[in-house]
Amino acid sequence: MSILHASGRGLRAAIPICLGYIPVAITFGAVATSFGYPLYVPILFSATIFAGGSQFILLAALQNGTPWLYVVALCALIDSRHVIYGSLIRRIFPESLVARVPLAMSLTDEVFATALTQREAEPTRDLTAWLAGVAVAAYLCWVLSTAVGGAVGTVIQDAAPAVTKAMHFALPALFLALSLDNLHRGNAWPLAAGAIGALGAIMVSNIAVALFAAIAASVAVCSWQYRESRP
């Protein structure tokens, strides 16, 4: 398989990701410009941060004057899940640091869920090209959709506020669909433990605690499964 063909397969694999990113990124851009920020601000956020949840948190923090130390700590906690993501698919990443760094930056929830479909594949140049195709498509879709949303921000907010609120559900719905697509007997218990942990925590606390509880529960079950599988 040629590298060009492998990249094309990656672009096609990213189509579901892009369909989920478009409404969320448009919402982010629309919210930012409706707050009075110039168009380049949401575009710069999306181009340099490329993390939906953290971007909304930072935008709200700027608007409300939240202390930056609290915002940094919260974003770090929310994005700590990427450490686990990276460890799970590390073997299919290229050895070259030059190739690995940009791919690591593109490791969003949805890119990770898509990359999991290749977790048993041997790391080759074609696989790197496939990952690059997924990453480039997701990144460009997010940035360009942010620009579109920023350009028509106040129009969307004023004309269809209910639609704007509904757009926020597109990203978690997409991640849920991709997770279920990767569901198999080996990861069913960790996923279930994470869901139960998050649900229990969100009922008594906030989203940050729920995220920590989900990670802790999933890791605990994975560790137990690993110990049980050892001879």
Buried (B, 14 or more C-beta within 10 A) or exposed (E): EEBEEBBBBBBEBBEBBBEBBBBBBBBBBBBBBBBEBEBEBBBBBBBEBBBBBBBBBBBEBBEEEBEEEEBEEBBEBBBEBBEEBBEBBEEBBBEEEEBBEEBBBBBBBBBBBBBBEBEEEEBBEBBBBBBBBBBBBBBEBBBBBBBBBBBBBEEBBEEEEEEBEEBBEBBBEBBEEBBEEBEEEEBEBBBBBBBBBBEBBBEEEEBBBBBBBBBBBBBBBBEEEEEEEEE
